[in-house]
Amino acid sequence: MSSEIAIRIEGIGKCYRLGSTRGMYRYRSLREDLADLTSRRRKADAAASKELWALKDVSFEVGAGETVGIIGRNGAGKSTLLKILARITPPTAGRGETHGRVGSLLEVGTGFHPELSGRENIALSGAIMGMRRWEVLSRFDDIVDFSGLSKFLDTPVKRYSSGMYMRLAFSVAAHLEPEILLVDEVLAVGDADFQKKCLGRMGELGGSGRAVLFVSHSMPSILRLCPRVILLDGGGVTADGAGSRIVEEYLGKDGGSATREWPNPETAPGDDRARLKSVRVVNKRDEPAPEIDIREPVFVEVEYLSLSADPGFRPFVNLHFYNAQGICLFVSCDFINTDWRMQPRGEGLVRTRCRIPGNFFAEGGVFVTAAVSSLLPTVVHAIETDAVAFHVLDPSEGDGVRGEAADDFPGIVRPMLEWEVAQELVE
């Protein structure tokens, strides 16, 4: 960590009172306040039961030049923490310090005025960050080039798609040279090429002495970008350290990471032609397998709803496997099954199952991204990054690839290959 502190968090807590609207949207009269005093003590116990602590006693420091990932399950408090640092919402307890200009990209739809054009919003964002006009103009061309929206600069941003909005918002936040950049899960809105550009730009900012705090559910993105990762659970910090170690700890906290289900089709990942229903990692006994012996096969099952009655619509599942360092191990799809590829299609539930043999993966965490696509043209209808994950364990009992070796065994895969050995003895 740099000796210069960019962010300091000391005992931060944030409490929300469920079901209460007091003081949120209107001014109260003196009479209302006086009347409330008589019943406040009586209501104290009931109000306490409605309190939800999104964050509780969170403390850490981030040095200048550090790129730190924040991970955790939904509701862990990640977005609330960034909103406090961006001064969008105040903490209930504790204090936070930021040293330097803060650029934030927290959610699509915030920060821009919808009636203003893209050009005008770039100038407005610079002014909000305390920059002079000439400073904004000196970076204007870089912002526009990065966003790829030169044709739409004079269009009001209310007419932008969510992807266009995110492109411009990230370009502005990353090129107005903040000392601290806060980025939430908004990168999920963009296409794959632009996500790569964003990750590259965040890496550049970290390398140039800026502090970057990055919240994401994409473990490969976290691992590629963040040497240090903080794990939040239940509103508190449960782990803080090297990226690969913390991510593996996160995946191993419970067995839920091996199974993912979307019981409501309306909220499931997908479009009007296909939506995911479930993704499961199972062993040869058809049991959920958050951990798998390196010698045993592992199966990834995907269920999705095909919503089109068009017999020419031929969706297929593709799986992307990543290791704990964010490296793509391989990609496979059910389109290689010739019988399925030629079969007429229609509406209904599709079940597909991929078998990976034993003695193939190296030991460690494996993340699986699941997608449903179609060809001619290529369209991704549904995708869930890091939909499921599992751990590969090597017991080192002498019958695996590493034999009786006890130390770390290199390689991103560990296949059991056939060897032929011969020797000519010297007489």
C-alpha positions as CSV (number, residue, x, y, z in Angstrom):
1,M,0.0,0.0,0.0
2,S,1.1,3.5,-0.7
3,S,2.2,5.6,2.3
4,E,-0.2,8.3,1.1
5,I,-3.8,7.5,2.1
6,A,-6.5,8.2,-0.5
7,I,-9.5,6.7,1.4
8,R,-9.9,6.1,5.1
9,I,-13.0,4.5,6.6
10,E,-13.4,4.3,10.4
11,G,-16.3,2.4,11.9
12,I,-18.7,3.3,9.2
13,G,-22.3,2.2,9.8
14,K,-25.5,2.9,7.8
15,C,-28.9,2.2,9.2
16,Y,-32.2,2.3,7.3
17,R,-35.6,2.3,9.1
18,L,-37.9,0.0,7.2
19,G,-41.4,1.4,6.5
20,S,-40.6,4.8,7.8
21,T,-41.0,8.0,5.7
22,R,-40.4,10.5,8.4
23,G,-38.4,13.4,7.2
24,M,-37.8,12.0,3.8
25,Y,-40.0,13.8,1.4
26,R,-41.7,16.7,3.2
27,Y,-41.1,19.3,5.9
28,R,-42.8,18.7,9.3
29,S,-44.6,21.3,11.3
30,L,-43.7,22.2,14.9
31,R,-47.1,20.8,16.0
32,E,-46.2,17.4,14.4
33,D,-42.8,17.4,16.1
34,L,-44.3,18.2,19.6
35,A,-47.0,15.5,19.2
36,D,-44.4,13.0,18.1
37,L,-42.4,13.6,21.4
38,T,-45.2,12.2,23.5
39,S,-45.2,8.9,21.6
40,R,-41.5,8.6,20.7
41,R,-40.5,6.6,23.7
42,R,-43.5,4.3,23.3
43,K,-42.5,3.7,19.7
44,A,-38.8,3.2,20.3
45,D,-38.9,-0.6,20.8
46,A,-41.1,-1.0,17.7
47,A,-38.9,1.2,15.6
48,A,-35.8,-0.7,16.7
49,S,-37.2,-3.9,15.3
50,K,-37.6,-2.2,11.9
51,E,-34.0,-1.0,11.6
52,L,-31.8,-2.5,9.0
53,W,-28.1,-2.0,9.2
54,A,-26.8,-2.1,5.6
55,L,-23.2,-1.4,7.0
56,K,-21.9,-1.9,10.5
57,D,-18.5,-1.0,11.9
58,V,-16.6,-1.0,8.5
59,S,-13.0,0.1,8.6
60,F,-10.2,0.0,6.1
61,E,-7.7,2.3,4.2
62,V,-6.9,2.5,0.5
63,G,-3.6,4.0,-0.6
64,A,-3.0,6.3,-3.6
65,G,-2.4,4.1,-6.6
66,E,-4.2,1.1,-5.2
67,T,-6.9,-0.7,-7.1
68,V,-9.2,-2.5,-4.6
69,G,-12.1,-4.8,-5.4
70,I,-15.2,-4.9,-3.2
71,I,-17.1,-8.2,-3.4
72,G,-20.0,-9.9,-1.6
73,R,-23.4,-11.2,-2.2
74,N,-26.5,-9.1,-2.9
75,G,-27.4,-7.0,0.1
76,A,-23.8,-7.2,1.6
77,G,-23.6,-3.4,1.6
78,K,-21.2,-2.8,-1.3
79,S,-23.2,-0.1,-3.2
80,T,-24.2,1.6,0.1
81,L,-20.5,1.9,0.9
82,L,-19.7,3.6,-2.4
83,K,-22.6,6.0,-2.0
84,I,-21.3,7.1,1.3
85,L,-17.8,7.7,-0.1
86,A,-19.4,9.6,-3.0
87,R,-21.3,11.7,-0.5
88,I,-24.7,10.7,-1.9
89,T,-25.9,9.4,1.4
90,P,-24.5,10.2,4.9
91,P,-23.3,7.5,7.3
92,T,-25.3,6.7,10.5
93,A,-22.1,6.1,12.4
94,G,-18.4,6.4,11.9
95,R,-16.6,8.6,9.4
96,G,-15.0,8.4,6.0
97,E,-12.3,10.5,4.4
98,T,-11.3,10.9,0.8
99,H,-8.2,12.9,-0.1
100,G,-8.5,14.3,-3.6
101,R,-11.1,14.7,-6.4
102,V,-13.6,11.9,-6.5
103,G,-15.1,10.6,-9.7
104,S,-17.9,8.1,-9.3
105,L,-19.9,5.8,-11.6
106,L,-22.5,4.2,-9.3
107,E,-25.6,3.6,-11.3
108,V,-26.8,4.3,-14.8
109,G,-29.1,7.3,-14.8
110,T,-27.3,9.4,-12.2
111,G,-25.0,12.4,-12.7
112,F,-26.3,13.6,-16.1
113,H,-29.2,16.0,-16.8
114,P,-31.6,14.2,-19.1
115,E,-32.6,17.3,-21.1
116,L,-29.0,18.3,-21.9
117,S,-27.0,16.9,-24.7
118,G,-24.0,14.7,-24.3
119,R,-21.7,17.6,-25.1
120,E,-23.4,19.8,-22.4
121,N,-23.3,17.0,-19.8
122,I,-19.5,16.6,-20.3
123,A,-19.1,20.3,-19.4
124,L,-21.5,20.0,-16.5
125,S,-19.8,17.0,-15.0
126,G,-16.4,18.8,-15.2
127,A,-17.9,21.9,-13.4
128,I,-19.4,19.7,-10.7
129,M,-16.0,18.2,-10.1
130,G,-14.5,21.7,-9.7
131,M,-12.6,21.8,-13.0
132,R,-12.1,24.9,-15.1
133,R,-13.5,25.1,-18.6
134,W,-10.1,24.8,-20.3
135,E,-9.3,21.7,-18.3
136,V,-12.5,20.0,-19.5
137,L,-11.9,21.1,-23.1
138,S,-8.3,19.7,-23.0
139,R,-9.8,16.3,-22.3
140,F,-12.9,16.6,-24.4
141,D,-11.6,14.7,-27.5
142,D,-10.3,11.8,-25.4
143,I,-13.7,11.5,-23.7
144,V,-15.5,11.4,-27.0
145,D,-13.1,9.0,-28.7
146,F,-13.3,6.6,-25.8
147,S,-17.1,6.6,-25.7
148,G,-17.5,6.2,-29.4
149,L,-20.5,8.5,-29.4
150,S,-19.3,11.4,-31.6
151,K,-22.5,11.1,-33.7
152,F,-24.7,11.6,-30.7
153,L,-23.0,14.4,-28.8
154,D,-25.7,16.9,-29.6
155,T,-28.6,14.5,-28.8
156,P,-30.3,14.9,-25.3
157,V,-29.1,12.0,-23.2
158,K,-32.7,11.1,-22.3
159,R,-32.8,9.5,-25.8
160,Y,-29.7,7.4,-25.1
161,S,-30.0,3.7,-24.6
162,S,-28.7,2.4,-21.2
163,G,-25.5,1.2,-23.0
164,M,-24.9,4.6,-24.6
165,Y,-25.5,6.4,-21.3
166,M,-23.0,4.1,-19.5
167,R,-20.4,4.6,-22.3
168,L,-20.5,8.4,-21.9
169,A,-20.7,8.3,-18.1
170,F,-17.7,6.1,-17.7
171,S,-15.7,8.0,-20.3
172,V,-16.4,11.3,-18.4
173,A,-15.6,9.8,-15.0
174,A,-12.4,8.1,-16.1
175,H,-11.0,11.0,-18.2
176,L,-11.5,14.0,-15.9
177,E,-8.5,12.7,-13.9
178,P,-10.0,12.1,-10.5
179,E,-7.6,11.2,-7.7
180,I,-10.2,8.6,-6.6
181,L,-12.5,6.6,-8.9
182,L,-15.5,4.7,-7.5
183,V,-17.1,2.2,-9.9
184,D,-20.1,0.1,-9.2
185,E,-21.5,-2.8,-11.2
186,V,-22.6,-0.6,-14.1
187,L,-20.1,-2.2,-16.5
188,A,-22.6,-5.0,-16.9
189,V,-24.6,-2.7,-19.1
190,G,-21.9,-2.4,-21.8
191,D,-20.9,-4.8,-24.6
192,A,-17.8,-7.0,-24.2
193,D,-15.4,-4.8,-26.1
194,F,-16.3,-1.7,-24.2
195,Q,-16.0,-3.6,-20.9
196,K,-12.4,-4.5,-21.9
197,K,-11.7,-0.8,-22.6
198,C,-13.1,0.2,-19.2
199,L,-11.1,-2.4,-17.3
200,G,-8.0,-1.3,-19.2
201,R,-8.7,2.4,-18.4
202,M,-9.2,1.5,-14.7
203,G,-5.9,-0.3,-14.8
204,E,-4.2,2.8,-16.2
205,L,-5.6,5.0,-13.5
206,G,-4.4,2.7,-10.8
207,G,-1.0,2.6,-12.4
208,S,-0.8,6.4,-12.6
209,G,-1.2,6.9,-8.8
210,R,-5.0,7.1,-8.7
211,A,-7.0,5.1,-6.2
212,V,-9.8,2.9,-7.7
213,L,-12.5,1.2,-5.7
214,F,-14.3,-1.4,-7.9
215,V,-17.5,-3.2,-7.0
216,S,-18.4,-6.2,-9.2
217,H,-20.0,-9.6,-9.2
218,S,-17.6,-10.6,-12.0
219,M,-14.8,-12.5,-10.3
220,P,-12.6,-12.7,-13.5
221,S,-12.9,-8.9,-13.8
222,I,-12.0,-8.4,-10.1
223,L,-9.1,-10.7,-10.3
224,R,-7.7,-9.2,-13.5
225,L,-7.9,-5.7,-12.1
226,C,-7.6,-5.8,-8.3
227,P,-4.5,-7.1,-6.5
228,R,-6.3,-6.5,-3.3
229,V,-9.9,-7.5,-2.6
230,I,-12.3,-6.7,0.4
231,L,-15.1,-9.1,1.1
232,L,-18.3,-7.7,2.7
233,D,-20.9,-10.0,4.3
234,G,-23.9,-8.9,6.3
235,G,-22.7,-5.3,6.2
236,G,-19.3,-6.0,7.7
237,V,-15.8,-6.7,6.4
238,T,-15.1,-10.4,6.7
239,A,-11.8,-10.6,4.7
240,D,-9.3,-8.2,3.2
241,G,-6.2,-9.3,1.3
242,A,-4.7,-10.8,-1.9
243,G,-7.3,-11.0,-4.7
244,S,-7.1,-14.7,-5.5
245,R,-7.2,-15.8,-1.8
246,I,-10.2,-13.6,-0.9
247,V,-12.1,-14.7,-4.0
248,E,-11.6,-18.3,-3.2
249,E,-12.7,-17.7,0.3
250,Y,-15.8,-16.0,-1.0
251,L,-16.7,-18.9,-3.3
252,G,-16.1,-21.4,-0.5
253,K,-18.3,-19.8,2.1
254,D,-21.2,-22.0,1.3
255,G,-22.5,-24.5,-1.2
256,G,-24.9,-22.0,-2.8
257,S,-22.4,-20.9,-5.4
258,A,-22.8,-24.3,-7.2
259,T,-26.5,-23.7,-7.9
260,R,-28.2,-20.7,-9.3
261,E,-32.0,-20.5,-10.0
262,W,-34.4,-17.9,-11.4
263,P,-37.9,-19.0,-10.5
264,N,-39.5,-15.9,-12.0
265,P,-39.0,-15.8,-15.8
266,E,-39.8,-12.0,-15.8
267,T,-36.7,-11.2,-13.8
268,A,-34.5,-14.0,-15.1
269,P,-31.5,-13.1,-17.4
270,G,-32.6,-13.0,-21.0
271,D,-34.8,-11.3,-23.7
272,D,-38.1,-12.1,-25.4
273,R,-36.6,-15.2,-27.1
274,A,-34.8,-17.0,-24.3
275,R,-34.4,-16.7,-20.5
276,L,-32.3,-18.7,-18.1
277,K,-34.0,-20.8,-15.5
278,S,-31.2,-22.5,-13.6
279,V,-27.5,-23.4,-13.7
280,R,-26.1,-26.2,-11.6
281,V,-22.7,-27.8,-10.9
282,V,-23.2,-31.5,-9.9
283,N,-21.0,-34.5,-9.3
284,K,-21.5,-38.0,-10.8
285,R,-24.1,-38.8,-8.1
286,D,-26.2,-35.8,-9.3
287,E,-25.5,-33.8,-6.1
288,P,-24.7,-30.1,-6.0
289,A,-20.9,-29.9,-6.1
290,P,-19.3,-26.8,-4.6
291,E,-16.2,-29.0,-4.2
292,I,-15.1,-31.8,-6.6
293,D,-12.3,-34.3,-6.3
294,I,-9.8,-33.6,-9.1
295,R,-10.1,-37.2,-10.3
296,E,-13.9,-37.2,-10.7
297,P,-15.9,-35.8,-13.6
298,V,-18.0,-32.7,-13.0
299,F,-21.2,-31.8,-14.8
300,V,-22.7,-28.3,-15.5
301,E,-26.4,-28.3,-16.2
302,V,-28.3,-25.4,-17.7
303,E,-32.1,-25.0,-18.0
304,Y,-33.6,-22.2,-20.1
305,L,-36.9,-21.2,-21.6
306,S,-37.1,-21.0,-25.3
307,L,-39.8,-18.4,-25.9
308,S,-40.0,-18.4,-29.7
309,A,-42.2,-20.7,-31.8
310,D,-40.1,-20.0,-34.9
311,P,-38.7,-23.4,-35.9
312,G,-35.7,-21.5,-37.5
313,F,-34.7,-20.1,-34.1
314,R,-31.9,-22.4,-32.9
315,P,-30.6,-21.3,-29.5
316,F,-27.6,-23.0,-27.9
317,V,-25.9,-22.9,-24.6
318,N,-22.3,-21.9,-24.3
319,L,-20.2,-22.1,-21.1
320,H,-17.1,-20.1,-20.3
321,F,-14.8,-21.5,-17.6
322,Y,-12.4,-19.2,-15.7
323,N,-9.8,-20.0,-13.0
324,A,-9.2,-17.9,-9.9
325,Q,-6.8,-15.7,-11.7
326,G,-9.5,-14.6,-14.2
327,I,-7.9,-16.6,-17.1
328,C,-10.4,-18.2,-19.5
329,L,-9.6,-21.9,-19.4
330,F,-11.9,-22.9,-22.3
331,V,-15.3,-22.3,-23.9
332,S,-17.7,-25.1,-24.9
333,C,-21.3,-25.1,-26.3
334,D,-24.0,-27.7,-26.9
335,F,-24.0,-26.8,-30.6
336,I,-21.3,-29.4,-31.2
337,N,-24.0,-32.0,-30.5
338,T,-25.1,-32.7,-34.1
339,D,-28.4,-34.3,-33.2
340,W,-29.4,-31.3,-31.2
341,R,-28.1,-28.8,-33.8
342,M,-30.3,-30.4,-36.5
343,Q,-33.4,-30.9,-34.3
344,P,-36.4,-28.6,-35.0
345,R,-37.1,-26.1,-32.3
346,G,-40.0,-24.5,-30.6
347,E,-41.3,-23.0,-27.4
348,G,-40.6,-24.9,-24.1
349,L,-38.0,-25.8,-21.4
350,V,-34.6,-26.8,-22.7
351,R,-32.2,-28.9,-20.5
352,T,-28.6,-29.2,-21.4
353,R,-25.7,-30.9,-19.6
354,C,-22.0,-30.7,-20.2
355,R,-19.6,-33.3,-18.8
356,I,-16.0,-32.4,-18.0
357,P,-13.8,-35.5,-17.3
358,G,-11.8,-36.0,-14.2
359,N,-8.1,-35.1,-14.1
360,F,-8.7,-32.1,-16.4
361,F,-8.9,-29.0,-14.2
362,A,-6.1,-27.8,-12.0
363,E,-6.9,-27.5,-8.3
364,G,-8.5,-24.2,-7.2
365,G,-11.6,-22.2,-7.9
366,V,-13.5,-22.4,-11.2
367,F,-16.0,-19.8,-12.3
368,V,-18.7,-20.6,-15.0
369,T,-20.4,-18.0,-17.1
370,A,-23.5,-19.3,-18.8
371,A,-25.1,-17.9,-21.9
372,V,-27.8,-18.7,-24.5
373,S,-27.0,-17.5,-28.0
374,S,-28.1,-18.0,-31.6
375,L,-26.2,-17.7,-34.9
376,L,-26.6,-16.0,-38.2
377,P,-26.4,-13.3,-36.9
378,T,-24.8,-14.0,-33.6
379,V,-27.0,-12.8,-30.8
380,V,-26.6,-13.3,-27.0
381,H,-30.1,-13.7,-25.7
382,A,-29.3,-14.5,-22.0
383,I,-26.0,-14.4,-20.1
384,E,-25.1,-14.6,-16.4
385,T,-21.5,-13.8,-15.6
386,D,-20.0,-16.2,-12.9
387,A,-23.4,-17.9,-12.7
388,V,-21.9,-20.8,-10.6
389,A,-18.6,-21.7,-9.2
390,F,-16.9,-24.7,-7.6
391,H,-13.6,-25.8,-6.1
392,V,-11.3,-28.5,-7.5
393,L,-9.5,-30.4,-4.7
394,D,-6.4,-32.5,-5.3
395,P,-5.9,-35.0,-2.4
396,S,-2.4,-35.8,-3.6
397,E,-2.8,-39.5,-3.0
398,G,-0.3,-40.6,-5.6
399,D,-2.8,-41.5,-8.4
400,G,-3.3,-38.1,-9.8
401,V,-1.2,-36.0,-12.2
402,R,1.0,-34.6,-9.5
403,G,1.8,-38.1,-8.2
404,E,3.3,-37.8,-4.7
405,A,4.4,-34.2,-5.1
406,A,3.4,-32.1,-2.1
407,D,4.3,-28.6,-3.2
408,D,2.3,-26.3,-5.7
409,F,1.9,-27.8,-9.1
410,P,1.9,-25.2,-11.9
411,G,-0.5,-25.0,-14.9
412,I,-4.0,-23.7,-15.5
413,V,-5.3,-27.2,-16.4
414,R,-4.1,-30.6,-15.2
415,P,-4.9,-33.3,-17.7
416,M,-4.0,-36.9,-17.2
417,L,-2.1,-37.6,-20.4
418,E,-0.9,-40.9,-21.8
419,W,2.9,-41.5,-21.7
420,E,5.0,-44.2,-23.4
421,V,8.4,-44.9,-21.8
422,A,11.1,-47.2,-23.0
423,Q,14.6,-47.7,-21.9
424,E,17.6,-49.5,-23.5
425,L,19.8,-50.9,-20.8
426,V,23.6,-50.6,-21.1
427,E,25.1,-54.1,-21.1
